[in-house]
Amino acid sequence: MSKASAPAERLLLVDDHPDNLLALAATLEPLGYELVSAGSGAEALRLLLHEEVSAVVLDVQMPDLDGFETAALMRSRGATSSVPILFLTAVGHSVEHELRSYEVGGFDYICKPFDPRALRAKVRAIVEWSSRLRALQASRSLYADSAAALAESATDAAADPPGGGGAGAAAMRAARRLVDLDLDATPRAPSAARDAVRVALSGCPEGLVEQTLLLVSELVTNALVHTASTPSLRLDLGPEVLRVEVCDAGTPLASQLAPDLLDESGRGLQIVSLLADRCGWTELGAGKCVWFEIDRSPQPGAGARR
């Protein structure tokens, strides 16, 4: 049977008399559910090991395992503990039987002979309740999975990536790359870098663009002054942060972290450090990568941040 034509719900009928099973199936067939039959409590339990059902219509008087014992075993299994059960009995109305049916987890109780309309109404109500319960369980599972994924994401974002970075660097891993440019080791490099930034940040707030232009220009110039290598420029735009990296293959950066204001060659990093809370850097196998991050919507008085 194809998935499109399969009944939405499956109902298990349990009775040790085949004639009773046929009568039950004929009575409940108009509901449109898929009907599965078992001739004993033991057979029903075996079937439930590999079949999912919406509800069980369970006869009370059966040899070996009666209905109450079968229900108790169903409740002891995690997979079937919440499957609703409608008990059928030929004993007639008995308060003791009715109370016991609820004690073992029965959903409802009906006596034989029964009115077919009443049985269909009770079964329909039970199946609808079961459907809502499964939907709630699925939603709870989805919520738990989502909460776990968010917690894992938050943990990842709180940790710096290997090799350096900063508090915002982990969050930038999901950012959109705007610029990935290798610059020529010529005096035209700062101008080419500024042109790339202007194009990439078109439409962004003017203050963000101007601050980024100044920082990029100084970092590229500084890379050219202190190395004879080809610098590269990368811009990553995240939900909250713009990250800029200028990398080269020249000498380590350690001697430049405290630039001397009297030394003209060190003014580039000094300007960066005046505009940013801190300029981060990562030493590469050959060269270094200097980076900074800017809040996309900085508050008054706030600047770039690590």
N, C-alpha and C positions, 0 to 999 in steps of 0.2 A: 504494500500500500504506500503511495507517495506521501510525502510530508504534507503536501497541500490538502489532501483529502482525508488525512488521519483525524479521528475524533479528538477533540480538545481534552477530554477527560476519560479516565479509565476507572471502572468500577469492578471490585472483586466480590463475587457472590460465593458464599460458603454454606453448604448444606450437605448432609450425608445421604439424602434421598434425591436421586436424579430427577424424579418427577417434580420435586419442589424447585430444583434449579431451573428446569424448563419453564415452570410457571412464573418464577421470579424474572427470568429473562424476558418473557413475553410481556410482563407488566411494566418493566423498566425500559424496554426497547424504545418507546416513543420519546424518551428523554434525549436520545441521540448519543449516549455515552458508549464507549467501547466496553463490552461486558466480558469479564474473565471469570471462569468458574473453578471451584475447588471442591472435592467431595469429602474433605475432612480438615480438621484443624492442622494436622501435620502437613498435609498437602498445601494448605494455604501458607503456612510458614515457609515451606520450601520455595514456593512461588515468589513470595515476597523478598527472598534473598537476591533475586535478579530482576524483579519487575517493580516498577513504580506505579502506585495506584492513588487515585484521589480519595477514595473512601472504601470501606468494607461493609457489606451487609452480611451479618454473621448469625447463623442459627445457634441457639443456646444448647439444645439437647442433641449432643453428638457423642458417639462412643469414643473411647480412648481419651482424646482431648475434647472437652466440651467447649462451648463458646467463651465462657469466662476464663478458662485456663489458656485458651488460645490468645485472648485479648491481653492477659497478663504477660505472656511471653512476647507479644508484639510491643508492649510498653517497655519491656526490658531491653529492647534493641534500639540503638540510636537511630537507625535508618527508618524504623517504623513507629517510633514512639509518639509521633504527632499525627499519624494517620487516623482520621475520625472513623468510629465504628457505630453502626446502627444494629442493635440486637433484635433478633426475631425469636419469639418463643411460642410454643403451642400449649404451654401449661395454663394459660389464662393469666389474668392480671394478678401479680403477686408482689406485694410491697417488698418482700425479702429479695426476690429476683431483681426487681427494678433498682433497689438500693445497691445490690452487688454489681449490677451493670455499670453504675456510675463510679463505684469504688475502683473497678479495674480500668476505668478510663473510657467507658462508653459515652458516645455523644447523644444517643437517643435510644428509645426502647419502644417496640411495637409488638402487639399480640396477634397471633393467628386465630381465626382467619382475619385478614386485614382488608380494609377498603383500598383498592388499587390507587385511587386518587390521593388518599392520605399517605400511602407509601411513597408515591412519586413526589409528593410535595416535601416530605421529610428528606428523601434522598437528594432532591434538588437543592434544598437548603444546606444540607451537609456538604455537598460538592462545591457549592458557591463559597461556603466558609473555608473549605480546604484550599480553594484557589486563591482566596485573599491571603490566607496564612502563608502559602508558598511564595506569593509575591512579596510579602513583608520579609520573609526569610531571605529572599534573593536581594532585596534592597539593603538589608542589614549586612549581608555578605559584601555587596558592592561598596557600601559605606566603609566597612572595615578595611577592605582592600585599598580604597582611595585614601583613607586616613594613614594607612601604613606607607603608601607611596609618597604622600606629602611629608610625612615624618622623615622618610629616607632622603627626600629632596632637600628638606631643611637642614639635615645633618651634613649633606654634601656641600650645601652652600656655605655652611659655617666654617668649613675647613679650607685652607689655602691649597691650591693645586701644587704638585711637586715642582720644585725648582724655583719657588718664589711666587709672588703675585700680590695678594692683599685681600682685605675683607670682602671686596666686591668682585674679585677675580673669578671665584667659583661660579657666581651667578652669571658671569659673562659668557660661560661656556655655551649657553643657549642663545647667545646674541647673533645678530645678522652681520655678516662681514660686508662692510661698505667699501673698503679700500684694501687692496693687497698689491703693493707697488714697489718694484725695485727701482731705485733712483740712480742716476749717473753720478759718479764721483767728480762733479764739476760744480762751479759756482751757480749753475742753473738749478741745482737740486732743491734748494729751499723754495724757489718760485714754483717748480713743478709740484712739490708737495702741497703748497698752498692752493694751487689750482685744483688738485685732486680733492682736497678738503672742501673747498667751496662747492664743487659739484656734488659731492657725497652728502653734504649737510644742507643742500638747498631745501628750503621750507622749514628748517629748524629755527628756533629763536635766535635773533641776531646776536644776543650776548653770548650764547653758547658757541656760535660760529666764530665770533671774534676771539674769544678766549682760546678756542682750539687752534685757530690760525696762528696766534702768537706763540703758543707752546710748541706746536709742530715746527714752526720756523726756527725757533731757538734750538730745539733738539736736533733737527737735521743739520743746522749750521754747526752745532757743537760736535756732532759726529764727524763732519767733514774736517773740522779744525784739528781734531785729536786723532783721527785715523786716516789711513790712506786707502780704506776699503770702500766698497759700494754700500751705502745705507739702504734700508728698506723701511717702508711705512705701512702700517696696518691700522685700520679703524674698525672697531666692533661696536655696534649700536644695540644695547640691551633695553629692556623695559624701563629701567631707571637710570642707567649709567652709560656714558660714552667712554670707551676705553681706547687709548691711542698707544701704539708701540712703535718705537724707532730702534731698529737693530743694525749692528754693523759687525764686521769681522776683524776689528782692530784690537787694541790693547785693553786690558781689564779696566773697569771703571772705578776701582776702589780709591785711587788717588784723586778722583774728581768729586767725591761726595761732599767735601768741604772746600769749595772753590775760594780762592783768594780774590777779594774784591780788587786788589791792586794788580792782579794778573788778568789782562784783557781776555786771554783765552778761556778763562773760567767764568766769564759773566753769563754765558748761556744757561748753565745749570743754576746759577744764582737767581736769574730771572724766573726760571721754572720753580725754584723752591720758594720764591716770594709769592707766586701766584697759587701754588698748590700747598696743601697741608704737608705733603711729603711726596717726593718723586721716588718711585720704586725702580729697582733694577734687578735684572737677572743675568748672572754671568753664564755665557754659553761656552761650548767647547772651544770655539774660536771666536772671540769677540764678546759682545754684550747686547742686552736688550733693555732699553730704558722705556718705562711706561708711566702713564698717569691715567686717572679716571676722573670724569667730571659728571656731577649730578645733572641730569637732563633738565630738571626744574629746580635749580638751586634757590634756597631761601636767601633773603637779603643778608649780605655779609658773608655768605658761604662761598667757598671756592672749590677748586678741584680737590679730590680726596683720593686717598689710597684705598 
